[in-house]
Amino acid sequence: MSPILGARGGLSASAYGFTSVVAAAVGDYQSIATLSGTGSSGTIAFTSIPNTYKHLQIRASYQCSTTDNPYIRVGGSSIDSGSNYSWHHLYGDGSSALSNGNGSQSFTYFGYSQNTTNPNASVIDILDYASVNKNKTLRTLTGQDNNGGGELAIWSGSWQNSSTAIGSISLITGGNFSTASRFALYGIKG
């Protein structure tokens, strides 16, 4: 047992608010679906997502035909495009950093598209997606190389719907996702 998780003063580590963190095993991630960009559509849609997992993760490598930041919408059997989302953002490019956020939005962001030449990478976690008792949290680690420049960002967002499990996800850009774009949806056991 590590010293910080050991007993102190006769109390267990959990009495001090510490819990052990167990790394996910390889088998804990199960592939649900993999989709590719068509070059002529700006939407990637995952539908009929089973509610048998604890969390979802999307791993994406993509190129957009515009410099609009791509965003995500979710829903039950249909996508919610109402003002039921919020997002926060922390960004850095090696020489500057910024943060901002907004509520009552019709989406939450998941990536960057600062140029149309270089690919982007994003890992999107959707926590407790099957819950019908709380709002859903989304978080993304994303980045893009701009030939030695580039950006790295963390997006966090929420879908303000506590009574509907997520069964559909749409990833959207203002232009099109290239044919080299790949999006893989995984279920994470809980």
Short mmCIF file of the C-alpha atoms (twelve columns), coordinates in Angstrom:
data_MODEL
# 
_entry.id   MODEL 
# 
loop_
_atom_site.group_PDB 
_atom_site.id 
_atom_site.type_symbol 
_atom_site.label_atom_id 
_atom_site.label_alt_id 
_atom_site.label_comp_id 
_atom_site.label_asym_id 
_atom_site.label_seq_id 
_atom_site.Cartn_x 
_atom_site.Cartn_y 
_atom_site.Cartn_z 
_atom_site.pdbx_PDB_model_num 
ATOM 1   C CA . MET A 1   0.000   0.000  0.000   1 
ATOM 2   C CA . SER A 2   1.402   3.408  -0.887  1 
ATOM 3   C CA . PRO A 3   2.127   5.776  2.032   1 
ATOM 4   C CA . ILE A 4   -0.578  8.268  1.026   1 
ATOM 5   C CA . LEU A 5   -3.203  5.526  0.909   1 
ATOM 6   C CA . GLY A 6   -2.051  3.850  4.113   1 
ATOM 7   C CA . ALA A 7   -3.619  4.271  7.505   1 
ATOM 8   C CA . ARG A 8   -2.743  7.325  9.567   1 
ATOM 9   C CA . GLY A 9   -3.735  7.923  13.152  1 
ATOM 10  C CA . GLY A 10  -5.758  4.720  13.148  1 
ATOM 11  C CA . LEU A 11  -8.016  5.919  10.314  1 
ATOM 12  C CA . SER A 12  -8.139  4.430  6.855   1 
ATOM 13  C CA . ALA A 13  -7.191  6.424  3.779   1 
ATOM 14  C CA . SER A 14  -10.850 6.586  2.785   1 
ATOM 15  C CA . ALA A 15  -11.589 8.447  6.029   1 
ATOM 16  C CA . TYR A 16  -9.412  11.252 4.675   1 
ATOM 17  C CA . GLY A 17  -11.223 11.276 1.342   1 
ATOM 18  C CA . PHE A 18  -8.670  9.182  -0.575  1 
ATOM 19  C CA . THR A 19  -9.765  6.296  -2.721  1 
ATOM 20  C CA . SER A 20  -7.721  3.972  -4.820  1 
ATOM 21  C CA . VAL A 21  -7.803  4.439  -8.552  1 
ATOM 22  C CA . VAL A 22  -7.758  1.287  -10.627 1 
ATOM 23  C CA . ALA A 23  -6.511  1.582  -14.200 1 
ATOM 24  C CA . ALA A 24  -8.883  0.298  -16.867 1 
ATOM 25  C CA . ALA A 25  -7.938  -3.091 -18.227 1 
ATOM 26  C CA . VAL A 26  -7.639  -3.602 -21.972 1 
ATOM 27  C CA . GLY A 27  -10.903 -5.588 -22.068 1 
ATOM 28  C CA . ASP A 28  -12.800 -2.775 -20.370 1 
ATOM 29  C CA . TYR A 29  -13.094 -0.891 -23.680 1 
ATOM 30  C CA . GLN A 30  -15.430 -2.481 -26.212 1 
ATOM 31  C CA . SER A 31  -15.781 -1.286 -29.788 1 
ATOM 32  C CA . ILE A 32  -19.330 -0.192 -30.619 1 
ATOM 33  C CA . ALA A 33  -18.868 1.395  -34.065 1 
ATOM 34  C CA . THR A 34  -16.299 3.001  -36.349 1 
ATOM 35  C CA . LEU A 35  -17.283 5.607  -38.941 1 
ATOM 36  C CA . SER A 36  -15.353 7.435  -41.663 1 
ATOM 37  C CA . GLY A 37  -15.765 10.834 -43.261 1 
ATOM 38  C CA . THR A 38  -17.196 10.890 -46.780 1 
ATOM 39  C CA . GLY A 39  -15.631 14.130 -47.986 1 
ATOM 40  C CA . SER A 40  -19.118 15.445 -48.777 1 
ATOM 41  C CA . SER A 41  -20.768 15.590 -45.330 1 
ATOM 42  C CA . GLY A 42  -20.070 17.565 -42.188 1 
ATOM 43  C CA . THR A 43  -21.875 15.152 -39.852 1 
ATOM 44  C CA . ILE A 44  -20.806 11.870 -38.273 1 
ATOM 45  C CA . ALA A 45  -23.749 10.190 -36.527 1 
ATOM 46  C CA . PHE A 46  -23.670 7.352  -34.015 1 
ATOM 47  C CA . THR A 47  -27.198 6.040  -33.387 1 
ATOM 48  C CA . SER A 48  -28.880 3.244  -31.435 1 
ATOM 49  C CA . ILE A 49  -26.116 3.273  -28.818 1 
ATOM 50  C CA . PRO A 50  -26.725 0.487  -26.272 1 
ATOM 51  C CA . ASN A 51  -27.092 1.599  -22.648 1 
ATOM 52  C CA . THR A 52  -25.053 -1.328 -21.295 1 
ATOM 53  C CA . TYR A 53  -21.837 0.565  -20.464 1 
ATOM 54  C CA . LYS A 54  -20.815 2.987  -17.721 1 
ATOM 55  C CA . HIS A 55  -19.193 5.569  -20.013 1 
ATOM 56  C CA . LEU A 56  -18.511 6.159  -23.711 1 
ATOM 57  C CA . GLN A 57  -15.335 7.264  -25.451 1 
ATOM 58  C CA . ILE A 58  -14.840 8.515  -29.010 1 
ATOM 59  C CA . ARG A 59  -11.346 8.485  -30.498 1 
ATOM 60  C CA . ALA A 60  -11.122 10.637 -33.580 1 
ATOM 61  C CA . SER A 61  -8.568  11.609 -36.195 1 
ATOM 62  C CA . TYR A 62  -10.104 14.020 -38.687 1 
ATOM 63  C CA . GLN A 63  -9.640  16.772 -41.215 1 
ATOM 64  C CA . CYS A 64  -12.216 19.482 -41.839 1 
ATOM 65  C CA . SER A 65  -12.735 21.415 -45.061 1 
ATOM 66  C CA . THR A 66  -13.282 24.654 -43.101 1 
ATOM 67  C CA . THR A 67  -11.652 26.280 -40.090 1 
ATOM 68  C CA . ASP A 68  -14.867 26.141 -38.038 1 
ATOM 69  C CA . ASN A 69  -14.346 24.371 -34.722 1 
ATOM 70  C CA . PRO A 70  -16.230 21.054 -34.813 1 
ATOM 71  C CA . TYR A 71  -18.903 20.468 -32.203 1 
ATOM 72  C CA . ILE A 72  -21.000 17.703 -30.699 1 
ATOM 73  C CA . ARG A 73  -24.701 17.237 -30.033 1 
ATOM 74  C CA . VAL A 74  -26.310 14.303 -28.235 1 
ATOM 75  C CA . GLY A 75  -29.795 12.995 -27.550 1 
ATOM 76  C CA . GLY A 76  -31.921 9.979  -26.797 1 
ATOM 77  C CA . SER A 77  -33.488 8.566  -29.939 1 
ATOM 78  C CA . SER A 78  -33.066 11.944 -31.657 1 
ATOM 79  C CA . ILE A 79  -30.431 14.685 -31.408 1 
ATOM 80  C CA . ASP A 80  -31.130 17.678 -29.145 1 
ATOM 81  C CA . SER A 81  -30.346 20.952 -30.941 1 
ATOM 82  C CA . GLY A 82  -31.929 23.183 -28.287 1 
ATOM 83  C CA . SER A 83  -30.055 25.552 -25.957 1 
ATOM 84  C CA . ASN A 84  -29.365 22.771 -23.464 1 
ATOM 85  C CA . TYR A 85  -25.565 22.642 -23.529 1 
ATOM 86  C CA . SER A 86  -22.694 24.435 -21.830 1 
ATOM 87  C CA . TRP A 87  -18.943 24.356 -22.462 1 
ATOM 88  C CA . HIS A 88  -15.636 25.417 -20.945 1 
ATOM 89  C CA . HIS A 89  -12.330 25.620 -22.719 1 
ATOM 90  C CA . LEU A 90  -8.629  25.771 -21.869 1 
ATOM 91  C CA . TYR A 91  -6.264  26.312 -24.802 1 
ATOM 92  C CA . GLY A 92  -2.541  26.686 -25.377 1 
ATOM 93  C CA . ASP A 93  -0.271  27.007 -28.404 1 
ATOM 94  C CA . GLY A 94  3.170   27.114 -26.786 1 
ATOM 95  C CA . SER A 95  3.310   30.898 -26.560 1 
ATOM 96  C CA . SER A 96  -0.092  31.902 -25.199 1 
ATOM 97  C CA . ALA A 97  -3.037  30.431 -23.342 1 
ATOM 98  C CA . LEU A 98  -6.667  31.333 -22.907 1 
ATOM 99  C CA . SER A 99  -9.800  30.027 -21.283 1 
ATOM 100 C CA . ASN A 100 -13.464 30.794 -21.692 1 
ATOM 101 C CA . GLY A 101 -16.889 29.230 -21.397 1 
ATOM 102 C CA . ASN A 102 -20.525 29.657 -22.248 1 
ATOM 103 C CA . GLY A 103 -23.919 28.331 -21.194 1 
ATOM 104 C CA . SER A 104 -27.298 27.971 -22.895 1 
ATOM 105 C CA . GLN A 105 -25.675 26.781 -26.124 1 
ATOM 106 C CA . SER A 106 -27.069 24.482 -28.842 1 
ATOM 107 C CA . PHE A 107 -23.893 22.313 -28.790 1 
ATOM 108 C CA . THR A 108 -20.585 21.772 -27.034 1 
ATOM 109 C CA . TYR A 109 -17.250 21.782 -28.875 1 
ATOM 110 C CA . PHE A 110 -14.980 18.764 -29.223 1 
ATOM 111 C CA . GLY A 111 -12.060 19.955 -31.335 1 
ATOM 112 C CA . TYR A 112 -10.143 22.457 -33.390 1 
ATOM 113 C CA . SER A 113 -9.812  23.110 -37.081 1 
ATOM 114 C CA . GLN A 114 -7.316  25.943 -37.356 1 
ATOM 115 C CA . ASN A 115 -6.317  24.918 -40.873 1 
ATOM 116 C CA . THR A 116 -7.692  22.558 -43.495 1 
ATOM 117 C CA . THR A 117 -4.359  20.878 -44.313 1 
ATOM 118 C CA . ASN A 118 -3.337  19.122 -41.110 1 
ATOM 119 C CA . PRO A 119 -5.306  16.465 -39.229 1 
ATOM 120 C CA . ASN A 120 -6.768  16.886 -35.749 1 
ATOM 121 C CA . ALA A 121 -6.956  14.344 -32.964 1 
ATOM 122 C CA . SER A 122 -9.580  14.222 -30.211 1 
ATOM 123 C CA . VAL A 123 -10.446 11.848 -27.387 1 
ATOM 124 C CA . ILE A 124 -13.984 12.514 -26.156 1 
ATOM 125 C CA . ASP A 125 -15.265 11.015 -22.899 1 
ATOM 126 C CA . ILE A 126 -19.007 10.962 -22.249 1 
ATOM 127 C CA . LEU A 127 -19.533 10.142 -18.592 1 
ATOM 128 C CA . ASP A 128 -22.537 8.281  -17.177 1 
ATOM 129 C CA . TYR A 129 -24.241 8.541  -20.567 1 
ATOM 130 C CA . ALA A 130 -26.978 6.020  -19.679 1 
ATOM 131 C CA . SER A 131 -28.031 7.769  -16.460 1 
ATOM 132 C CA . VAL A 132 -31.606 9.005  -16.228 1 
ATOM 133 C CA . ASN A 133 -30.928 10.836 -12.947 1 
ATOM 134 C CA . LYS A 134 -28.373 13.518 -13.838 1 
ATOM 135 C CA . ASN A 135 -27.075 15.821 -16.550 1 
ATOM 136 C CA . LYS A 136 -24.400 14.344 -18.798 1 
ATOM 137 C CA . THR A 137 -20.756 15.485 -18.769 1 
ATOM 138 C CA . LEU A 138 -18.524 15.496 -21.845 1 
ATOM 139 C CA . ARG A 139 -14.787 16.163 -21.822 1 
ATOM 140 C CA . THR A 140 -12.291 16.263 -24.644 1 
ATOM 141 C CA . LEU A 141 -8.533  16.384 -25.051 1 
ATOM 142 C CA . THR A 142 -7.771  17.631 -28.550 1 
ATOM 143 C CA . GLY A 143 -4.988  19.068 -30.648 1 
ATOM 144 C CA . GLN A 144 -3.732  19.919 -34.100 1 
ATOM 145 C CA . ASP A 145 -0.216  20.257 -35.457 1 
ATOM 146 C CA . ASN A 146 0.241   23.291 -37.694 1 
ATOM 147 C CA . ASN A 147 3.637   22.389 -39.156 1 
ATOM 148 C CA . GLY A 148 5.499   22.966 -35.896 1 
ATOM 149 C CA . GLY A 149 2.997   25.384 -34.368 1 
ATOM 150 C CA . GLY A 150 -0.250  23.807 -33.358 1 
ATOM 151 C CA . GLU A 151 -2.661  23.918 -30.491 1 
ATOM 152 C CA . LEU A 152 -3.667  21.742 -27.589 1 
ATOM 153 C CA . ALA A 153 -6.964  22.186 -25.776 1 
ATOM 154 C CA . ILE A 154 -9.246  20.713 -23.176 1 
ATOM 155 C CA . TRP A 155 -12.990 21.140 -23.672 1 
ATOM 156 C CA . SER A 156 -15.531 20.245 -21.038 1 
ATOM 157 C CA . GLY A 157 -19.238 20.432 -21.593 1 
ATOM 158 C CA . SER A 158 -22.582 19.280 -20.347 1 
ATOM 159 C CA . TRP A 159 -25.927 18.303 -21.764 1 
ATOM 160 C CA . GLN A 160 -28.596 19.700 -19.449 1 
ATOM 161 C CA . ASN A 161 -30.939 16.730 -19.563 1 
ATOM 162 C CA . SER A 162 -31.095 14.605 -16.458 1 
ATOM 163 C CA . SER A 163 -33.919 12.270 -17.514 1 
ATOM 164 C CA . THR A 164 -32.745 10.921 -20.889 1 
ATOM 165 C CA . ALA A 165 -29.971 8.440  -21.589 1 
ATOM 166 C CA . ILE A 166 -27.741 9.256  -24.558 1 
ATOM 167 C CA . GLY A 167 -28.592 6.976  -27.464 1 
ATOM 168 C CA . SER A 168 -27.436 9.218  -30.332 1 
ATOM 169 C CA . ILE A 169 -24.342 11.365 -30.932 1 
ATOM 170 C CA . SER A 170 -23.629 13.751 -33.810 1 
ATOM 171 C CA . LEU A 171 -20.177 15.216 -34.504 1 
ATOM 172 C CA . ILE A 172 -20.519 18.243 -36.767 1 
ATOM 173 C CA . THR A 173 -18.292 20.636 -38.700 1 
ATOM 174 C CA . GLY A 174 -19.244 23.667 -40.798 1 
ATOM 175 C CA . GLY A 175 -17.789 22.089 -43.935 1 
ATOM 176 C CA . ASN A 176 -17.057 18.411 -44.562 1 
ATOM 177 C CA . PHE A 177 -15.035 15.702 -42.863 1 
ATOM 178 C CA . SER A 178 -12.415 14.339 -45.276 1 
ATOM 179 C CA . THR A 179 -12.359 10.706 -46.391 1 
ATOM 180 C CA . ALA A 180 -9.252  10.260 -44.200 1 
ATOM 181 C CA . SER A 181 -11.308 11.070 -41.074 1 
ATOM 182 C CA . ARG A 182 -11.976 8.217  -38.645 1 
ATOM 183 C CA . PHE A 183 -14.256 8.144  -35.595 1 
ATOM 184 C CA . ALA A 184 -14.330 5.134  -33.246 1 
ATOM 185 C CA . LEU A 185 -16.955 4.801  -30.506 1 
ATOM 186 C CA . TYR A 186 -16.138 2.622  -27.490 1 
ATOM 187 C CA . GLY A 187 -18.188 1.535  -24.498 1 
ATOM 188 C CA . ILE A 188 -16.377 1.488  -21.149 1 
ATOM 189 C CA . LYS A 189 -17.456 -1.073 -18.588 1 
ATOM 190 C CA . GLY A 190 -18.163 0.209  -15.104 1 
# 
